[in-house]
Amino acid sequence: MPRTAPLVYTPGHHPKSEAWILPRGPALLRRGKLIVVEGIDGSGKSTQIKLLHKWLEAHGHQVVFTEWNSSDLVRQATKRGKKKNLLTPTTFSLLHATDFADRLTYRIIPYLKSGMTVLADRYIYTAFARDIARGVDPRWVRDLYGFAVQPDAIFYFRVPIDVAVGRIVGSRAKIKFYEAGMDLRLSPEPVESFRLFQGRVLDEYDRLAVEYGFQVIDGTKPIDTQQQQVRSKVSRLYSQQAAEA
Amino acid sequence: MTTQKPLPEFFGHGLPYSDVRDLRGTLITIEGTDGVGRSTQIRLLKEWLEVQGYGVIETGWTRSELMSETIGAAKAGHSLNQLTFSLLYATDFADRLEKIILPALRSGFVVLADRYVFTAFARSVVRGADARWIRSVFGFALVPDLTLYLQIDADTLVPRVLRSRGIDYWEAGMDLHFGTDLFESFRRYQWRLIREYNRMSREFGFVTIDARSTPEEIQIRVRRKVQALLDERKVRALTASLETLRPLLFEAEEEEAEEIPERHELPPASAARGPDQP
């Protein structure tokens, strides 16, 4: 059996993850784009990715959309774990990594190989920010996701914690237990717990933004202004590719 | 002064949010490939330890409350790949570590683990995962006090498994697509697994036990190794408790010593203190 090449565990500098998408030779030029959006709950990222999706399709691109926590493989375990409050920071982290690995294999890599654009609502940075905020070791969680494919662009929608809280409280009937970090017992009151936990997540995102070169978008600006910024960066991505080809 | 067990060792970065300061129990893991006789040995060992008065808790691969159903369904569905295979095991293991193993060790039990991280390492590496990656994934795992490795060769193993319960799809590594011949696939897959265990035996310092002999003979060797570990732990615990008593003993000696100088010369200051503690 042929041995696989040794791997290096910094996302984006992982020879195997690239080998998976880039078979050999001319297929290199056909590799699709992976564009991800990140931000805390209530940052407006899902709205922005939907608008980007529309625009890309209108311009004739083949686009697929994938979101966090959506594969069938561990759905039942995640649901059970959340319902019965069985999860620890480590099992929470590992379940999401398993879910991500499944989605990467079935929903992301084949599409990139075929040259399509993959839009991901949340990517590994969500795991980094949340899991570190829950107390796992920052180096461990980065190693864990060492198999991930590096995105071509990461848009980070940054909003102050009060704006996010206002949007969530205003729009949703109920704040979810784990979204509010209630498992950490920061506060018995859901809105306050949400504020404290997502505040920690926000701090982590700010660190990651520097480390991984996020495109930071001010999420308090009007929706169409934000979308124009996103579209101009994305179109630059495609013109670069065209120039290289 | 050390009255507590020293801080436990982890394979990597550990569990930063978890209190692991006072793990009084003993963690013994039994490793070895499929069908080598681990569960028989664990049953006999548990019985023997309980007769001696030890509290014993047993934990086995994929038996976590959180994951056992999911792993079962995933194996039935054949949708697993190298990554998800490794990660499902890691999740199951983390759940058992935090919910069963650590609480039991805090309460002073002897924990017998039927398979440990090494099984995950072997299976993942045989499936093409990078050895360093899978080791870092399990970086939260506690290093056991003793790993007993039941060693066997593929040629002895194959007929034994055929006679006892037959070959299973996953134990034959059929997902590795060595071919459609179940027997041939089983032999090749087990050969690779055993090679991986043997490599790890050196890397992690397993206590290797020849598993080609009868279950009774194997059990004798298993008990000898476990006895040695438990005796060593007892001696260490005793020494530690003597350390706590030592200052009290010296206080008593000093009181006695104070009476003497009334009639004799003052002793040199150093003599009153006693030897330095190690």
Interface residues (C-beta under 8 A of the other chain):
Chain A: M1 T4 P6 L7 Y9 K16 L73 V74 Q76 A77 R80 G81 L86 L87 T88 P89 T90 T91 L94 L95 A97 T98 A101 D102 L104 T105 Y106 R134 G135 V136 D137 R139 W140 D143 L144 G146 F147
Chain B: G12 H13 G14 L15 P16 Y17 S18 E65 L66 M67 E69 T70 A73 A74 S79 N81 L83 T84 L87 L88 A90 T91 A94 D95 E98 K99 G128 D130 R132 W133 S136 V137 G139 F140 R192
